[in-house]
Amino acid sequence: MRYDERVGSLITCDAEIMSGTPVFKNTRVPIKNLIDYLEAGDNLDEFLEDFPAVTREQAVQALELARDALLTHAYAHALGGANYMNEELFVSQEWTLANGWTSGIEGPACDAEGNLYAVNYARQHTIGKVTPQGVESVFIELPNGSIGNGIRFNSEGFMFIADYTNHNVLKVDMQTREITVHAHEPKMNQPNDLGIGANDLLYASDPNWSESTGQLWRVDTDGSVTLLEADMGTTNGIEVSPDERTLYVNESVQRNVWAYDLSANGELSNKRLLIRFPDFNMDGMRCDIAGNLYITRHGKGTVAKLSPDGEVLLEVALTGKLCSNIAFGGPDGCTCYVTMADRGNIESFRADLPGRSWQLFQ
């Protein structure tokens, strides 16, 4: 069966997953209408004729999004069965038992096999591993007093860890579990969270909590470090958009989320304010494949879902209040894992679209 035939066969059985997807930009036409047209046997030209406000470029982009979402949902259905797929969206539950991790739990990231990793399982200086079945264990012990924060995986499957005590970005060979220093920069305050591009360039937030200031760094694939911006607020959560053209950085104390134009070689320009929250702090954040930004609201106990334009679309209420970071995983990339500092555990909820970080493995 050809690729496009596989897509066509999936539209009928899973078209409902497009419900709730935002309308086409600058129109009132739901993206789901396009899926309904194709499901009924109509073609793209007929849809565009009936909905002239939608451009052909918008329709093609929507079809690409639908293709990714439908294929990944069908994959999850095959693995997990109908009950997995019918879980209520955006309803959080505790995934691991309370107090299994220290209050320093942070930096969740999934590998290609669906295992979740985070820092400080059972005690400080560790990287913990949680299998898709929820089995927890110590994966590695960090040497030399290192304590991790953000975790990311590159295209070759290596793990990178922001080591805030020793001003490092560590690199871990997942097969041998060898730990090396990928980058070291004494001028860093304490590298906190990491973002990564599809080209494997890393971006590190670098807060100075005592002075409510921060910096922003790029770490190239050879380990060289470049200061991108100084004299910021308390830089914390950081993420690259799915099209690789925008870098998002938040400032926890100032409650700002900034967006930058991002070049292919990691240069920043056109800094602009995406949103300023009126209350509570922020911590880690991640994008889904449509560019929506999921932000942990530390102290409020929610995860806010923002559109690429900065509109708050919804908030997911959590059991705990001190959510520290978020990652996408699960067999279809639509399970969100949230690390909870006050509960010492991980919560999870289902989202409507896969995460960008998960898609990078596909």
Helices and strands as residue ranges (DSSP letters): H 3-14, G 15-18, H 31-39, H 44-50, H 56-85, E 93-94, E 101-110, E 116-121, E 126-130, E 136-141, E 148-153, E 159-163, E 168-172, E 179-184, E 194-196, E 202-208, E 213-219, E 225-232, E 235-240, E 246-251, E 256-262, E 268-276, E 285-287, E 293-297, E 302-306, E 312-317, E 323-329, E 335-340, E 345-350, H 356-359
